[in-house]
Every structure is written in C-alpha cells, then in structure tokens.
Amino acid sequence: MITLKGMTWDHPRGYDPMLATSARWLTETGVKIVWDKRSLQDFESFPVEELARQYDLIVIDHPHVGQITAQNCLAPLDVPGREAERAELAAHSVGPSYASYDYAGHQWAFPIDAAAQVQAFRPDLLDGPVTRWAEAAALARQGKVILPMRAPHSLMSFYTLAANLGTPCATSGPELIATAASVRVIETLRQVTDHIAPEHYEMDPIAASEAMASTDQYQLMPLGYGYLSYALAGFRPHRLKFADIPAAGSKGPIGSAVGGTGIAVSAFSPHREAAIGYAYWVASQQVQRTLYATAGGQPGHGLAWEDDGVNAAVDNFYRNTRATLEGGWLRPRHDGYMAFQDAASHRLNHGLRAHEDAAVIVAAINTLFEESF
C-alpha cells in the first residue's frame, strides 16, 4: 500500500474535508493519506520548502507561488494528458482562484477552497447587509462593528479598499500604491478603525466571527474572510449571515483581496504520480459539490458554489458572496512577497494605532515593498 503524508491547516474547514476525501480515496484506489495540520498563522507564513521535504501533499496559499517556484519545491500539476480536466477546473473557477496558482508558466496547485474578504452580519440584530462603506462607518461609531486586524488581515482590508476605490495596489515594483491614492485608502479605513476596540488588532476572522456569533455586542464585520461554519444552524449560539462587501467606490463589491487554498504536490515526493492523482480528484466538481462540501469544506469549484444543496445548508453563503469573489483582486506573488506581507501588516497597524500621518505610513510600506524585490 502507498501511504502519502499531507499537511493542511488547523480548522474544521481545512482539516475535516481532507480526512473525509482521503477515506474515500483509500477505498477507491488503495492509496492512504495521513494528514497533519498547522495553525492558521503558520499556514500564512511557514516556509513551503520545509513542508515539501516532509510531506507529499500540501495545502497552500497562492501568494507562496513565487517563493516555491524559486525553490523548485513543488511539482507542476499541468501534466500531459489531463488538459481537459484542467480546462474544466479553469472554466469553473470561482473568480481568479484557479489563475492564482498559475505562475511562471505552470499550474502549481488546484483550488479546493475559494475565499475572499466578504461581509458578515447578525440577521437578528441588523435588518440586512450594508451596501456602502459609509453605513459600516456609522455602525462603527456606535460600537457595533468588529474588524479583524491581526496581521496580515489589516493589510488585506487595505488592499480591498484600495481596489474598491479604483486605485488597486501594484503587483510588481517598485511602488505598491501612489501616495495620494494611499492617503484616501487609509482615511477610508480609519472611518472604521478609529472606532474599534484595541483587541481587534489581535483578532483574525475566526476570532472575530466567534465574537459575533457568541455575544450580542457586534452586528457587523464589513471585511473579513468568510467561514461557512458560522452560517450553519446550531454551530454557535447565533448564526451569521454573509453578503457581498460594502462598496466604498462607485463600482459595487469589487476588489476584495482573494484568499482560499490550493492542493499542491511536493517535488520531492517519492509517490508524485499518486499524489497528483488525488489532487486532480479532490479538486473535481464531483467531489467538491458532494463529499468535500458535506464534510465541512468551503469548495473551490464554481459548480459547488451554484449547487442548491450546498447553498441550502449555509443559508446561501455561496450565492450571496459570489459577486465579491468574481470581482476579487489577486495579491502580489513574487519571491519575497510573504516577508513583505507580514512586515507591511505590522507597519500599517503601528501607524493606525499611533495615529500617524497616512502619507508617513504608506511611505514606509512602499519602501518595504520595493525592498521585497
């Protein structure tokens, strides 16, 4: 029997569907997959090369692709003879999810989980979603808004607002964003951050969702990566509802910083063919819209996002946020980006909390961006 080792992230959404699909894969092929998991913080920052030397299968975040390409630590998935399967995955990509793993002429992962910053609210406390950022700001002044600002999520909100305002950040150097545009973005962000509690700077979207779903203190999270678990009846004391992001600009819910995860195969795996076989299978629509979704996963395949049964379980989580995903913005992916993302997030938070001039904050971030190349 072939036994593969896999690494994913420590959340029911990231772990449970890998266990369920691997159990089915064992029954169908005789190939066993043993999964380990790492914290969300590790997932966002841990060197992929180290994981690739220990695991056959790795669930990755797309901004790592520049780094992994430079290190030659993942196996390209665009293998000969499976072009039709890849074309189907690309055709049903949720926004730019599939394209996010295409870098330097190869496909390094397949999307198995699609996400972007979306809006979450308490339908028992708020009549419906807000559609404009100004509405979120008004609720923030009343102390009713939670905004996860733990690195890197503060920078994600900066990215989302920049793109939504019509001045998206650059994905190549030397400058991330022009000073005039960036000042407007920070002033817009401050309409909410000036009114949030200090502990929000220690929260990721999971912690923020927990706070919203467990108490009546907060009615709205205007920007945060959506977690389908909180849309399930009975998951927490209070059920959250998800919607498209509120627009600060004039073109609707566009520009949200794309997240999600992809299934990748180690270049060092002694069982590369078997690992690639599972990657194609777990990313396919027949798995994504059935077993993967029912096991608690947040599918990366567009046909799952359109499926009536998949949506029914989570109060139309997918249909209600699809426009945001389709208008999503891809982060830079060059080798050196991941260190920039961490440093820039902390620098942004320092500036916001110290009430620094917006131009000073962004000058520092632009310098970090230039140095990342």
C-alpha positions in Angstrom: 0.0 0.0 0.0 1.2 3.5 -0.9 1.0 5.9 2.1 1.1 9.6 1.5 1.6 12.4 4.1 -0.3 15.6 3.8 -0.3 18.9 5.6 -3.3 21.2 5.8 -4.4 24.0 8.2 -6.0 23.7 11.6 -9.6 24.5 11.2 -12.6 22.2 10.6 -12.9 23.8 7.1 -9.3 22.9 6.3 -9.0 19.6 8.0 -12.3 17.7 8.0 -12.8 17.5 4.3 -9.3 16.2 3.8 -10.0 13.4 6.2 -13.3 12.6 4.5 -12.0 12.6 1.0 -8.9 10.7 1.9 -11.0 7.9 3.4 -13.0 7.7 0.1 -9.8 7.8 -1.9 -8.4 4.9 0.1 -11.5 2.8 -0.7 -11.3 3.7 -4.4 -7.6 3.4 -5.0 -5.9 1.7 -2.1 -3.7 4.8 -1.5 -3.7 6.0 2.1 -3.2 9.7 3.1 -2.3 10.7 6.6 -3.0 14.4 7.3 -1.2 16.7 9.8 -2.4 20.3 10.4 -0.8 23.6 11.4 -2.1 26.8 12.8 -3.7 29.5 10.6 -0.8 31.8 11.5 1.8 29.1 10.4 -0.2 28.5 7.3 0.2 32.1 6.3 3.9 32.3 7.0 5.7 28.9 7.3 8.3 28.2 4.5 6.7 25.8 2.0 10.1 24.2 1.1 10.4 22.8 4.6 6.9 21.3 4.3 7.7 19.9 0.9 10.6 17.9 2.3 8.3 16.3 4.8 5.0 15.9 3.0 3.8 14.6 -0.3 0.7 16.8 -0.4 0.5 20.4 0.9 -2.4 22.8 1.1 -1.0 26.2 0.2 -2.0 29.8 -0.1 -1.5 31.3 -3.6 0.9 34.2 -2.6 3.5 31.5 -1.9 3.9 30.5 -5.6 6.7 32.9 -6.4 8.7 31.5 -3.4 8.0 27.9 -4.3 8.9 28.5 -8.0 12.3 29.9 -7.0 12.9 27.0 -4.6 11.7 24.3 -7.1 9.9 22.6 -4.2 6.5 21.8 -5.8 5.7 19.6 -8.7 3.8 21.3 -11.6 0.3 19.9 -12.0 0.0 20.7 -15.7 1.0 17.1 -16.6 0.5 15.8 -20.2 -2.8 14.0 -21.0 -5.0 15.8 -18.4 -5.6 19.0 -20.3 -9.4 18.5 -20.4 -9.6 18.2 -16.6 -7.6 21.4 -16.2 -9.8 23.2 -18.7 -12.8 22.2 -16.7 -11.3 23.5 -13.5 -10.3 26.8 -15.1 -13.8 27.2 -16.7 -15.5 26.8 -13.3 -13.0 28.9 -11.3 -14.6 31.0 -8.5 -13.2 34.4 -9.6 -9.5 34.2 -10.1 -9.0 31.2 -7.8 -7.6 28.9 -10.5 -5.4 31.6 -12.0 -3.9 32.4 -8.6 -1.9 29.2 -8.7 -0.7 29.7 -12.3 2.8 31.3 -12.2 5.9 31.3 -14.4 4.2 29.1 -17.0 2.9 26.3 -14.7 0.0 25.4 -12.6 1.3 24.8 -9.0 -1.9 23.9 -7.2 -5.6 23.4 -7.8 -8.2 25.5 -5.8 -10.0 23.3 -3.3 -11.2 26.3 -1.2 -12.3 29.6 -2.5 -12.4 32.7 -0.4 -12.1 36.5 -0.3 -12.9 39.2 2.1 -16.7 39.3 2.4 -19.3 40.9 4.8 -20.8 39.1 7.8 -23.7 40.3 9.9 -26.1 39.2 12.5 -29.5 39.0 10.8 -31.3 39.0 14.2 -29.7 42.4 15.1 -29.4 44.0 11.6 -32.2 44.2 9.1 -29.8 43.3 6.2 -26.3 43.7 4.8 -24.9 47.2 4.4 -24.1 48.1 0.8 -21.9 51.2 1.4 -18.8 51.7 3.5 -20.3 54.8 5.0 -23.0 52.6 6.5 -20.4 50.4 8.1 -18.6 53.5 9.4 -21.9 54.8 11.0 -22.3 51.4 12.8 -18.7 51.6 13.9 -19.3 54.9 15.6 -22.0 53.2 17.6 -19.6 50.4 18.7 -21.4 47.8 16.6 -18.6 46.8 14.2 -15.8 44.2 14.5 -12.9 44.3 12.1 -10.1 41.6 12.3 -6.8 43.5 12.2 -4.3 40.9 13.2 -1.5 40.6 10.6 -2.0 40.0 7.7 -5.7 40.9 7.8 -5.2 44.6 8.2 -3.2 44.7 5.0 -5.9 42.7 3.3 -8.5 45.3 4.2 -6.1 48.0 2.9 -5.8 46.1 -0.4 -9.6 45.6 -0.7 -10.4 49.2 -0.1 -7.7 50.3 -2.5 -9.1 48.2 -5.3 -12.7 49.1 -4.5 -11.9 52.8 -4.6 -10.5 52.3 -8.1 -6.8 52.5 -7.2 -5.7 48.9 -6.8 -2.2 48.2 -5.4 0.5 47.1 -7.8 1.7 43.5 -8.0 5.2 44.4 -9.3 7.6 47.1 -8.0 8.8 49.5 -7.2 5.8 51.2 -5.6 2.8 49.4 -4.1 0.5 52.4 -4.4 0.8 56.1 -5.1 0.8 58.4 -2.1 -2.4 60.4 -3.0 -4.4 57.2 -3.5 -3.0 55.5 -0.4 -3.9 58.5 1.8 -7.5 58.2 0.6 -7.5 54.4 1.4 -6.1 54.9 4.9 -8.6 57.7 5.6 -11.4 55.4 4.4 -10.1 52.5 6.6 -9.9 54.9 9.6 -13.6 55.6 9.3 -14.0 52.2 11.0 -10.6 51.6 12.7 -10.8 54.8 14.7 -13.9 53.3 16.5 -12.9 49.6 17.1 -11.6 48.1 20.3 -7.9 47.5 20.8 -8.4 43.8 20.9 -9.5 43.7 17.3 -5.8 44.2 16.4 -5.2 40.7 17.9 -8.1 39.1 16.0 -8.2 37.1 12.8 -11.5 36.5 11.0 -12.1 33.3 13.0 -11.8 35.1 16.3 -14.0 38.0 15.0 -16.6 35.5 13.8 -16.5 33.8 17.2 -17.1 37.1 19.0 -20.0 38.0 16.7 -21.6 34.6 17.0 -21.3 34.2 20.8 -22.4 37.6 22.1 -24.7 40.4 21.1 -22.0 43.1 21.1 -21.3 43.3 17.4 -23.7 43.4 14.5 -21.3 43.7 11.5 -18.0 42.6 10.2 -17.7 44.7 7.0 -14.5 43.0 5.7 -13.2 39.5 6.7 -12.6 36.1 5.1 -15.9 34.2 5.3 -16.1 30.9 7.1 -19.1 28.8 6.1 -19.2 27.2 9.6 -20.7 30.3 11.1 -23.6 30.2 8.6 -24.6 26.7 9.8 -27.6 26.4 12.1 -26.5 25.5 15.6 -22.8 25.8 15.1 -22.7 28.7 17.6 -25.3 30.4 19.8 -26.0 32.9 17.0 -26.0 32.3 13.2 -24.1 34.7 11.0 -25.3 35.7 7.5 -22.8 36.6 4.7 -23.1 39.0 1.9 -21.0 41.0 -0.6 -18.7 43.6 0.7 -19.9 47.2 1.2 -18.6 49.4 -1.5 -16.5 52.5 -0.8 -16.2 53.2 -4.5 -18.6 53.5 -7.3 -18.5 50.1 -9.0 -20.0 47.8 -6.4 -18.4 44.9 -4.4 -15.2 44.7 -6.5 -11.5 44.4 -5.4 -11.7 42.1 -2.4 -8.4 40.5 -1.6 -8.6 36.9 -2.7 -7.7 34.1 -0.3 -8.6 30.4 -0.3 -6.3 27.4 -0.6 -5.0 25.0 -3.2 -3.8 21.4 -3.1 -0.2 21.1 -4.2 2.3 18.2 -4.6 5.8 18.1 -3.3 8.6 17.9 -5.9 10.5 15.7 -3.5 7.7 13.1 -3.1 8.6 9.5 -4.0 5.0 9.0 -4.9 4.4 12.0 -7.1 2.0 10.3 -9.6 -0.2 9.0 -6.8 -0.3 12.5 -5.1 -1.1 14.2 -8.4 -3.9 11.7 -8.9 -5.5 12.7 -5.6 -5.0 16.4 -6.3 -7.0 16.2 -9.6 -9.7 14.1 -7.9 -10.2 16.3 -4.8 -10.4 19.5 -6.9 -13.0 18.0 -9.3 -16.6 19.1 -9.3 -18.0 15.7 -8.5 -16.0 15.7 -5.2 -16.2 19.4 -4.4 -20.0 19.7 -4.7 -20.7 16.5 -2.7 -18.3 14.9 -0.2 -16.0 17.9 0.2 -18.8 20.3 0.9 -20.8 17.9 3.2 -17.6 17.3 5.3 -17.4 20.9 6.2 -15.2 22.2 3.4 -15.7 25.5 1.6 -15.4 24.4 -2.0 -13.1 25.9 -4.6 -15.2 24.7 -7.6 -17.8 27.0 -9.1 -20.4 24.3 -9.7 -20.4 23.7 -5.9 -21.0 27.4 -5.3 -24.1 27.2 -7.6 -25.4 23.9 -6.1 -28.8 24.2 -4.4 -28.0 21.6 -1.7 -24.6 23.1 -0.9 -26.2 26.6 -0.5 -29.2 25.4 1.5 -27.0 24.1 4.3 -25.4 27.5 4.8 -28.2 30.0 4.2 -27.0 30.8 0.7 -23.5 31.7 1.9 -22.0 31.0 -1.6 -24.6 32.7 -3.8 -24.8 35.7 -1.5 -21.0 36.4 -1.8 -20.3 35.2 -5.3 -20.2 38.7 -6.9 -17.5 39.7 -4.4 -15.4 36.6 -5.3 -15.8 37.2 -9.1 -14.6 40.8 -8.7 -11.7 39.8 -6.5 -8.2 41.1 -6.6 -5.0 39.0 -6.6 -2.2 39.9 -4.3 1.5 40.0 -5.5 3.1 36.6 -5.7 6.8 37.2 -6.3 9.5 35.5 -4.3 9.9 37.9 -1.3 6.3 38.8 -1.1 5.5 36.8 2.0 8.0 38.6 4.2 6.7 41.9 2.9 3.1 40.9 3.7 4.0 40.3 7.3 6.2 43.4 7.8 3.7 45.7 6.0 0.8 44.5 8.0 2.6 45.2 11.3 3.8 48.6 10.0 0.2 49.5 9.0 -1.2 48.5 12.4 1.5 50.5 14.2 0.7 53.6 12.1 -3.1 53.3 12.6 -2.8 52.7 16.4 -0.3 55.6 16.8 -2.4 57.9 14.7 0.5 58.6 12.3 0.0 60.7 9.2 -1.3 58.5 6.4 1.5 59.6 4.0 4.1 58.5 6.5 2.6 55.1 6.9 2.4 54.4 3.2 5.9 55.8 2.5 7.2 53.1 4.9 5.1 50.4 3.3 6.2 51.4 -0.2 9.8 51.1 0.9 9.2 47.7 2.3 7.5 46.7 -1.0 10.5 47.9 -3.1 12.9 46.0 -0.9 10.9 42.8 -1.2 12.1 42.5 -4.8 
